[in-house]
Structures are given as structure tokens and as C-alpha cells.
């Protein structure tokens, strides 16, 4: 069996917690809460970067991260990601699929993504600097 590193173990805990909150959020969304309330609050409470399917952090969180790194984005996130929240202590670079001008989301900020990034996310980088990009 492979060895899970300390950071891998932390990622596993974050992913497990996230999977649980997404499942619960889906059930709560069917009850009385607004569709975006639980996922948004959980992203904030867990100090995550979250990409949402609709502007104004609406709908489900379709992608999350908690640690520094460069993340290539899957098809569903790329085609539905239109809003991002950053509750980490890091900067978030958002790059469009297929190239083009990137933008960043500052610490503790939210952004409704504009073209060419809106519904076209190719890569997200969680890092300690803004990269000299314009704000999203």
C-alpha cells in the first residue's frame, strides 16, 4: 500500500468534509434554505476556495481547494464555473481554458467571473502573490 503524506492526509480530511457538506447541502437545498446558503457558509467555515455554478455564489460548489498548488480544472467546473469565493489566506489566479488573460481573487474576496474566464476556467493557482494580474 502507498503512504499518505501529512499534506495528503490533510487533503483527504478536507475532501471528506467537503463531500459531506455537499451531500448535506443538497438535502438542505431541497428543504427551506436558499440553494447557495449551505455551500457558501461551509466554504467560509472551512476556509476554502470555492467555485460556484452561478453568479453571486449561487448554486452548488463545483470545485474547492484549501492548499497551495496549480489545479487543472475538470470539464464540469470549466463549463459551469461563474463565481468564486476565496476564504483562504492566499491569492487565487484564475486562467481561462485554452489560454488568455488570467485574473486574481484577493484574500477574503469574491468575484463573479467575466469573459473570457466565466464558464471557461482552465486552471486555478492558489499562491502567496497576485501574479501581477488584474482583479477578477
C-alpha positions in Angstrom: 0.0 0.0 0.0 1.1 3.6 -0.6 2.0 6.0 2.1 -0.2 9.1 2.6 1.8 12.1 3.4 0.9 14.6 6.1 -0.4 17.0 3.5 -2.2 14.2 1.7 -3.9 13.3 4.9 -5.0 16.9 5.3 -6.3 17.0 1.8 -8.2 13.8 2.4 -9.8 15.3 5.5 -10.8 18.5 3.6 -12.2 16.4 0.7 -14.1 14.2 3.1 -15.6 17.2 4.9 -16.4 18.8 1.6 -18.1 15.7 0.3 -20.2 15.6 3.5 -21.2 19.2 3.3 -22.1 19.0 -0.4 -24.4 16.0 0.3 -26.0 17.8 3.2 -26.3 21.0 1.2 -28.2 19.2 -1.4 -30.7 17.9 1.1 -30.9 21.3 2.9 -31.4 22.9 -0.5 -34.5 20.7 -1.0 -35.9 21.8 2.3 -36.2 25.5 3.0 -32.7 27.1 2.8 -31.7 29.1 -0.3 -29.7 27.0 -2.7 -26.4 28.8 -2.0 -26.6 29.3 1.8 -25.1 26.0 3.0 -22.3 25.6 0.4 -21.2 29.3 0.8 -21.3 29.1 4.6 -19.3 25.8 4.5 -16.7 27.2 2.2 -16.3 30.1 4.6 -16.2 28.0 7.7 -13.7 25.5 6.2 -11.6 28.4 4.8 -11.7 27.1 1.2 -11.5 28.4 -2.3 -14.9 27.6 -3.9 -16.1 27.9 -7.5 -19.9 28.1 -7.8 -22.1 27.4 -10.8 -23.9 30.7 -10.8 -23.1 34.4 -10.1 -23.3 35.7 -6.6 -22.0 32.3 -5.2 -25.3 30.7 -6.2 -26.0 27.0 -6.8 -23.6 24.2 -5.8 -19.9 24.5 -5.2 -18.5 22.7 -8.3 -14.8 22.9 -7.2 -12.9 23.5 -4.0 -9.3 23.7 -2.7 -7.6 24.6 0.5 -3.9 24.3 -0.2 -1.3 26.0 -2.4 -0.9 24.4 -5.8 -1.8 24.5 -9.5 -5.0 22.8 -10.4 -6.1 21.9 -13.9 -9.9 22.1 -14.0 -12.3 19.4 -15.0 -14.9 19.8 -17.7 -17.9 20.4 -15.4 -16.2 23.2 -13.5 -14.9 24.7 -16.7 -18.3 24.9 -18.2 -20.3 25.9 -15.1 -17.9 27.9 -13.0 -19.0 31.5 -13.0 -18.4 32.7 -9.4 -15.5 32.2 -7.0 -15.0 32.8 -3.3 -11.6 33.0 -1.5 -11.7 32.3 2.2 -8.1 31.2 2.3 -5.1 33.4 3.3 -3.7 33.1 -0.2 -4.3 34.7 -3.7 -6.2 32.8 -6.3 -5.2 33.0 -10.0 -7.9 32.0 -12.4 -6.9 31.3 -16.0 -9.2 30.6 -19.0 -9.1 27.3 -20.7 -7.0 27.5 -23.9 -5.0 30.5 -22.7 -5.7 34.2 -22.5 -5.5 36.8 -19.7 -5.7 35.5 -16.2 -7.2 37.4 -13.2 -6.8 37.0 -9.5 -9.2 36.9 -6.5 -7.7 38.5 -3.4 -7.7 37.2 0.1 -11.2 37.2 1.6 -12.7 38.3 -1.7 -15.4 37.0 -4.0 -15.8 37.6 -7.8 -18.4 36.9 -10.4 -16.1 35.8 -13.3 -16.2 37.7 -16.6 -15.3 36.7 -20.1 -13.0 35.0 -21.1 -12.9 33.1 -17.7 -16.6 32.8 -17.0 -17.7 29.3 -17.7 -14.3 28.7 -19.3 -11.9 28.0 -16.3 -8.8 26.1 -17.4 -6.5 26.4 -14.4 -6.6 27.7 -10.8 -3.5 28.5 -8.8 -3.5 29.0 -5.1 -0.4 31.0 -4.2 1.1 33.7 -2.0 1.1 36.6 -4.6 -1.3 38.2 -7.0 0.9 37.5 -10.1 0.5 41.0 -11.5 -2.8 40.0 -13.0 -5.9 42.3 -12.8 -8.5 41.5 -10.2 -11.4 39.3 -11.4 
